[in-house]
Amino acid sequence: MKKMFKLSTGDSSSKNKRRKIYIKLGFSALILILYLVTQVSVAPGTSNWTRKYGVSCNTCHTAIPRLNYEGEKFMRNGYQMTGSQDGDEQGKQKVDDRLVIDEIGNFMGVRLSFTMAHIKTNSLTENGETKTSVDIAKPDWIQLFTAGSIFKNVAVFVETEFETESQKVKNNWFRVGFHNLFGAEGIANIRVGQLSMVEWHAVTGRLRMIPNVNIEATSGFRSSNGKGEDSAPLSSAFPGIEFYGYKGPVVYSIGTVNGPKLKDPNRDKNLFGTLRLETTGGPLEGSAVTFWGMRGIDTDSTATNQKRNIYWRISPAFNLRYKDLDLIGGFFYGEDNNWTLVSANKRENIFRAVSAQAGYRISPLFYGVLQYDWINTDLSRTLEFNRITPSIWILPRENMRIGLTTRIDVQSPEPVVHPEKLHELVVTLRTMF
């Protein structure tokens, strides 16, 4: 079911065939939307924390997986309700004075991602002829997540993913948190395991407004042109340790991580930190201004030698929340002192990027998002990026999203590499239970 058929765009007959397919897919999507609008009522979602606390998904999510302000506070409090330390016995079964066990349904959940259609223009070249690809009925992955409080102020989050195309099983996230170490104020917390360095940044790259589209500045661009042993996007899961806290309007974090591998050949580690100022009340509650930075070292090792690329990234960003509007913007700047890590010539490279997203809950049933990604580098034109992504989603239930997403290539890569713009249209279903 996951395989696609491809159509040439080189002659009029193939263009007509492609046009007919677009019309059929668009008509099918329209029928699906009309059915959902007229026949499906908005109903509460079900997942592990909604079962445990008896609340709706919208208590913590704008539209899954995007967190609202309450969801952010719930996460950093160790998956305990805001202002509480209820992880010891809330919703659990007390076996004896020293043993309280959570019910399995309160601790485990399932997520599914399914691409119903994916059209990508000029994605393939065969005998000098550009082609458009059309994927239909493609199951992406199933995720099992085990998360919650083991006991008071101690929490775990483990996300195990089964990817259908690669047939691989991996743990995206695997961490333990120790929270409210010096009282219930949240001023001191420690997380150990696979972490994201941009967890508290306004542009996180995780739990996105458009879940099937990356934020290129944090989820796409890599150090050393992706050639090093520790090359990975900024929002990837890095094994490490982080100390963070919050008091009033201030949230701070500082941490150190390996590269993306558990067994890291790099003798040096990456350092990162975040400072966040947020509003804690009023009509702009949950709005924030953040400043994030990191210094990393990427390597290329042989039996007798190790080449190193020392690189750094900084980013100011903001998140404006007002009623049903969720607006994010951020600028990224960085330098690599050995961008050509695996070659004999050592060269510096400067990286710049802009990320912006605007999400609006139009109604209980509809959620609209507009995203913009821009990347510019000094030495690699093939990595430059300039795309606008409008997306509209139907939420027939709080734990289900069906979305129509288009990616508009504003500026194609260097003409020598690819003369055509790469546009995409994707119909996606995501759910959790």
N, C-alpha and C positions, 0 to 999 in steps of 0.2 A: 504493500500500500504506500510505502514511503517514496517509491521511485517516481520520477517525473517524466513528462514528454517535453521535447524541445522543438521550437519552430524557428526556421530561418527568417530573417528580416531582409533578405537580400533581393527578393523579387515580389511582384505585386500579388501573386497567388498566395504566397506565404503570409504576406501582410494582411490579406483578406481573411485568411484562416485565423490569424492571431486576433484580428479585430472581432471576429465572431466569438472566439473564446472569451475575450474580455467582456463582451456583451452578455454572454451566458453566465459568466461568473458574477458580474454585476447584478444581473437580474436575480440570480439565486440568492445573493447577499441581501438584496432588497426584500425578497419574499421572506427570508429568515428574520430580518429586522421587523417587518410588518407583523409577522406571526408573534414575535416576542412582545411587541408593543401592545398588541390587541388581546393576546391569550395568556400571557404570563404575568402574574401579579408579583409585586416586590415582596420578597419573603426574607426572614432572617437567615443568616448564614450559620454554618456549624463548623467549628474547629475545636482544637483541644482547649484553648483558653475560654472560648465562648461557652463550652460545656462546663468548665470548671467554675467559672464565676457567674454564669447565667446572664451574660450580656451579649449584645449583638456585635458583629464584626466591625460595624461602624463606630463602636466605642473607641477603637484604636486605629482604624484605617479610614482614609478618605475614600479610596477604592483599592482593594487588595492588589499589590502588596504595599502601596504607598501609605506610610504612617502619618497620622495626624499628631498633634502635640501630645495628646494623652497617650498615644502609642509609644512615642519617643520616651516619655517619662516612665512608662511601664517597663520598657526594655532596659533602661539604664538603672532601674531599681531592682534588677534581678528577677524580672517577670513576677513581681509582686505589685498589687494595686498601689497607685500613687499615694504617698504619705503613710504607707503601712509597712509592716514586716510580717505579712501573713503567710509566708512560705512554709511555716512549720506544720500547721494543721488544716489550713483552709481547704475544704473540699477533699480531704484525705481520710483514710481509714486508720484509726488508732488501734494498733495491735497490742501494745503494752506501753508502759511509761516512757520507754526509750525508743520505740519503733512506731513511726507513722508513715504509711505508704500511700502514695497517690494512686488513684485508679488509672488503669492503662489508657482509657479514653481521654483523661485529662492531661496526659503526658505525651501523647503521640498524635500525629496528624499526617495527612497525605496531600500532596500537591500534584496536579497533572497539567501538562502543556501540550496542546495539539494545534498544529498549523493546518487549517482547512484549505488554504490556497496561498501560494507565494509566487508572484510574477516579478521577474527582474529583467530589465532591458539591457541589451548589449553586454550580457554577462559572459558570453563565450565567443571565441573566435575560432573558426574552422575554415581552412583554405582561404584566408583573407576575408571571410564573410562573418559579420556579426550576427549573433543569435540572441533571442529572448527565451528565457527558461520559464517554465510553468510547473510548479510543484502542486500537487493536490493530495489531500488526505495523508498528511505526514505526522505521525506521533513523535513528539520531540523527546520528552522525558517524563519519568515519574520520580517524585522525591518523597522520601520518608523522613520526617523531622521529629526528633525526640527532644523536647524542650520544656523547661519549667524549673521550679524550685525543688531541689532535693530536700532541703529543710530551710529554716529561717536564714535568709541572706546568703544562701549558696545555691547557684543555679547552673544549669547546663544548657547548651544548644548544640545539637548534632543534626546536620542535614546530609542525608545519604541519597545520592542521585544515580538513577539507572538511565543512561543515555541510549536511545534506540539506534541512532545512526552509527555511532562508534562501538556500540555494544560494550561499553565500559561502565564500571561501577566505581564511584568515587565519593569521598566525603568532602563536600564543599566547605563546610564549617564544622569545627569540632572544638568546643571551648568550655571552660569552667570559669564561673565568676564568683568572687567573694565580695559581698556588698555591705555597705553601711558599717565599715570596720570600726569607726569611732562614734557610734551612736546613729540615730535614725535620720540624720541630716543629709546623708549622701555625699559628704565631703571627701570620703576616701573609699575607693573601690579598686579591686584588682581583677583583671581578666587574663587567663592563661590559655593558650591553644592557638588555633588558626583564626587570625584576626584580620580585619580590614583596617588599614592605616587611615582611611578617610571616614570612619564610622560616624564621627561627630561633626564632620564638615557639612556645610549646607549643600554642597554638591557631592553626595556620598557615592554615587554610582551603584548603590544597592537599594533594594526596595523602591524601585523607580515608579514614576507616574506611568510610563509606557514600559511594561515589564519585559517585552520581547525586543526592545531596542536599547542598545548600549548608550551610555554617555561616553563619547569617544575620549575625552580628556582623561577620565579615570579608568575606563574599562577597555580602551583600545590601544592607546599609545604605550610603547614599551621603551625601556632604556636600551642602549647599544643596538638599536635597530632590530631588537628581538633576537640577537645572536648570542647573548651571554647566558651563562648558567643560571643567573638570577634575574633574567629579563622577565618582567611580568607587569601587567597593568596595576595601577596604584590601588584599585579596589579589590584586588585578588585576595585570597586567603593566605596569609603569611604566618608561619609558626612563630610565636613570640609571646611577649608579656607587656601588659599595658596598665598603667596607673591612671585613674581618672576620678573626677569628682565634680560636684555641683553644689552651689550655694547661692540662693537667690537668682539673680539674672546671669550668673557666671557658670560656665561649664569649661573644664580644662582637661587635657589629657597629655600624657607623655609616655612613649613606649619604645621598645626595640624589638626588631623582628629579624629572622633569617631572610634569605631569599624565599621563593615559593616552595622549595623542597624541604622535606623533613630532615634529610641528611644533606646538609649544606656544605659544599666544598670550600665556600668562602670563609676565611678566618675572621673577616670583618662583618659587622652587622649593620642593619639600617636603623636610623633613628628618626622618629617622627613626633609631632606634637600638634595640638589644636587648642585654640582659644575661642570661646563662643560666648557672645552676649545675647541674651534673649529676653523678650517681654514675657512676663509671667501672669499678666492679667489684662483686662480691657479688650477693646475690639480687635487689637492686633496680637492677641495672645498667641504665643508660639512662634512669632516672627523672630528672626535672629540675624546677627552679623557675625561671620566667622573668619578667622585667619588660620591657615594650615600650612605646615612646612615639613619637609623631610630631607635627609641626606642619606644617600645609598651608595653602595659599592657593588658593581657587577663584575663578574670574573669569567675568564676563559682559561681552563686549566689543562695542562698536559702532564705527563709523568714527571717532568723536570722543571716545569716553568708555569707561572700563573700571570696572565695579563689582567690588568685592572682598569675599570672605568669608574671614576668617582663622579657622581652626578647628584644634583639637588633639584628640588621642586618647591615652589611656594604658590599659594593661592588665597587671595581674598574673595569672599563670596557673601551672599545674603539670601535669606528666605523670608518673603513677605506673605503673611497669612491674614486674610481679611474675609470673614464670612465664608463663602464657598470658593474663594479665589486662593490659589496656592502658586506663588511666583518665586522662581529661583534663578539666580544669575551668578556666574563666577568666572574669574580670569585665572589662568595658569601660566606660570613662567618657570623655565628651568634650563639647566646647562649640563651637558655631558662632556667631560674632558678627554674622553677617548671613545667617540661615537663609533669609529671603525675598529671595534675591539678585536675582531678576529683577523684583521689585515695587518700588514707591516707598518702602514702609515697611521700615526696617531693624529686625529683631528678632533677639534672641538665642534659641538653642535648646540644651537640654541633652539628651545622648544617654546612655542606660545600656543595657547588654546583659549577658546571662549565656550562656555556652556550656558544655555538658558532654557528654562522650561516654564510653561504656564499651564496649570491645570484648573479646571472649573467644573464643579458638580452642577450640571445644568438642571437636573431633577433627580429624584431617587433612582430613576431608570437609566439616565444618560450621564456620561462623564466625557468631557472633551479635553484634549491636551495638544499643545503646540511646543515642539522642541527644536532647538537650533544647536548645531555642533560645528565648530571651526577649529582647525589645527593648521599651524604653519611651522615649518622647520627650515633651518639654513641649508642643510646638506641633503635632505631626502624629499624631493618633490613627490615621490610616489606615496608618501605617507600623509600628504596634505589632504585636508578634509573640509568640505563646506556643504552642509546639507540641512534642509528644513524638513521637519517630520510632523505633519498634522495627523491626529489620530482621534477617532470617536469610538466610544465603548458603550455597550449595553450591559447593564448589571441586572439581569432578571432575578438574581438572588445576591445577597451580600457576599457570598463565597464563590461567585462565578462572574467572569468577565468574557464578553465576546466582542472583539475589536476589529475595526477596519483601519489599517495604518498605511500611510504612503510615505516614502522617502524620496525627496526631490533633491537631485544633485544640482546644486547651484553652480558649482565650478568643478568640471571634470579634472582628473589628474593630468599631469604633464602630457601634452599631446603626443609626444614620442612614445609614451607608454600606452595610452589608451585615448583615442580621439573622441570617443562618444561618452555622453553622460550616462550614469548608471542610476536609473530610477527603479523604485520597488513599490509593490502593493502587496500587503499581507493581511490575511484574515485569520485571526487567532482566537482560540478558546483556552482559558485558564480557569482552574477551579481548585478549591481546597476543602477538605472535609476531615 
